[in-house]
Amino acid sequence: MFQIDVVEKCKSNDRNAQLQLYQQYCDGMYAVAMRFVKNSNDAEDVLQESFVKAFQKLHQFKGEVTFGAWLKKIVVHKCIDFLKSKKQHMVSLDETYMTPVAEEGWTVEDGISLEVVKKEIEKLSEKYKYVVLMYLVEGFDHKEIAQVLDITETTCRTRLLRGKGQLKELLKTKRYGTGS
C-alpha cells in the first residue's frame, strides 16, 4: 500500500514523493545499469535518464506489476539504447528464417558462482549477450526481451538457445563443466 501511495503522489508532481521513490530504487537500478554498460559514469547517466522517463511516463503505470519491475524495464531499455548509440557500425542480421529448437535442460555445477557466470556472459557476442543477461540474470521472459530489443519472440528464443550454448562452452573451457 505504501508504494502505491507514493506513486500516486508522484503522479501529482509531489517532489518529496519523487525523491522518496528515487532513493528507494536508485541503488538497485544502478546495479542493473552497471551490468549492461560496465562504466559508473555511463550507468549514472542511464539511471538519471531512466528516472526522468519514468516520472514523465508515470501516468502509464497502472500497478499491474510492481513499480520496481516497471522501472527495471525502463532502465534495461535505456541501457540497450545507450549501447546501441555507442555502436558506430551495427550490422542487422535477418533471423526470421530461424526456428527455435526445443530448449533442452541446462544446469551449471553448484560450485560456479553467479559472478563467474556473469563474467563469461560478457564474452558472448552482443546479440546473444543481452538476451542471455536479461533472461538468466534479470529474469525477463521472452516476450519482454523481444519488446525491449525490438526482435521477435522466435528470434529471442533462438538467440537465448545459442547464447546459452556458447556460455556452456565457455564454462567448459574454464573446467567448470555443465550438465545437460
NORDAWO-V85340 format. One record per pair of residues at least 4 apart in sequence whose C-alpha atoms are under 7 Angstrom apart, sorted by the first residue. I is the first residue (numbers start at 0). J is the second residue. Records with the same first field share a line. If there is no record, write none. Layout:
I->J ; J
This chain:
0->4
1->5
2->6
3->7
4->8
5->9 ; 16
6->10
7->11
8->12 ; 13 ; 16
9->13 ; 16 ; 17
10->57 ; 58
13->17
14->18
15->19
16->20
17->21
18->22
19->23
20->24
21->25
24->28
25->29
26->30
27->31
28->32 ; 46 ; 71 ; 74
29->33 ; 42 ; 43 ; 46
30->34
31->35
32->36 ; 42 ; 45 ; 46 ; 74 ; 75 ; 78
33->37 ; 38 ; 39 ; 42
35->78
36->41 ; 42 ; 78 ; 82
38->42
39->43
40->44
41->45
42->46
43->47
44->48
45->49 ; 77 ; 78
46->50 ; 74
47->51
48->52
49->53 ; 73 ; 74 ; 77
50->54
51->55
52->56
53->57 ; 70
62->66
64->68 ; 69
65->69
66->70
67->71
68->72
69->73
70->74
71->75
72->76
73->77
74->78
75->79
76->80 ; 147
77->81
78->82
79->83
80->84
81->85
82->86
94->154
95->154
98->153 ; 157
99->153 ; 156 ; 157
102->160
104->179
105->178 ; 179
106->177 ; 178 ; 179
107->111 ; 177 ; 178
108->175 ; 176 ; 177
111->115 ; 175
112->116
113->117
114->118
115->119
116->120
117->121
119->166 ; 169
120->128 ; 132 ; 166
121->128
123->127 ; 128 ; 162
124->128
125->129
127->131 ; 158 ; 159 ; 162
128->132 ; 162
129->133
130->134 ; 144 ; 155 ; 158 ; 159
131->135 ; 159 ; 162 ; 163
132->136 ; 137
133->137 ; 138 ; 139 ; 144
134->138 ; 139 ; 140
139->143 ; 144
140->144
141->145 ; 152 ; 155 ; 156
142->146 ; 152
143->147
144->148
145->149 ; 150 ; 151 ; 152 ; 155
146->150
150->154 ; 155
151->155
152->156
153->157
154->158
155->159
156->160
157->161
158->162
159->163
160->164
161->165
162->166
163->167
164->168
165->169
166->170
167->171 ; 177
168->172
169->173
170->174 ; 175 ; 176
171->175 ; 176 ; 177
